[in-house]
Amino acid sequence: MMKIDLNSDLGESFGRYQLGNDSQVIQLVTSVNVACGFHAGDPDVMAQTVATAQKAGVGIGAHPGFPDLQGFGRRKMQLSPLEVQHLVTYQVGALQAFTSKHRLHHVKPHGALYNLAASNHQLAVAICRGIQQVDPQLPLYGLAGSELIKAAAEVDLPVAQEVFGDRNYLPDGRLVPRSQSDAVITDPKLIAQRVVQMVKKRTITTIDGSEIKIDPDTVCVHGDNQQALAIVKQLRQTLTQSGIDLQPF
């Protein structure tokens, strides 16, 4: 049976402000990426999200981002590779401390940090070094076919190739920038169809209609997508019906 990890970006509430349907989504995915307080989240939210994920038995990953709460980590910041390495180590170590056995399942960079590192090799290596400082056996979730994947192989860090069911792709394999109106997909059935194609055919249909090859290990649904809960429910149903097993990477 084919298999795939289904992950979601969660723990993005802050103080009295609530974002997403974390408690429900956690029950439907196989791994979660928890905000570490820099782009979203706070210590209380981190602790609560980790506790809920542990109870559900899903893989818990750190989701480090740029220090930009107001911009939700989706604005580019000009930081040196060493600064990026340190901010990743800081955030990964902070989230790890909230887990019962002080062990994480993976690390996935967030937002602008993720997208910049997908094409910037130096930045990608810095992220990998930051993870290694905490745990050299901790897998990186990175955009399939990107510099993040190459950097992880270069520094001998475990890696999972990630694809996005709710995002459109450019012909070069990068994600369509969120500044464009067609960047995000919200139709649960369309997303499910695209993910089945990604897993079974090992291809992604890009925004111009062309197909590019990929080899996915994990598929992401963004927790802040307004349709996140409906999307995850539809994905589970469609993937199972298509003979695809859901399990952590």
ABEGO torsion letter per residue (X at the ends): XBBBBBBBBBGABBEABBBEBAAAAAAABABBBBBAGAABEBAAAAAAAAAAAAAAGBBBBBBBBBBBAAAGGABBBBBBAAAAAAAAAAAAAAAAAABAAGBBABBBBBEAAAAAAAABAAAAAAAAAAAAAABAABBBBBBBGBAAAAAAAAAGBBBBBBBBAABBBBAAGBBBBAABAAABBABAAAAAAAAAAAAAAGBBBBAAGBBBBBBBABBBBBAABAAAAAAAAAAAAAAAAAGBBBBBX
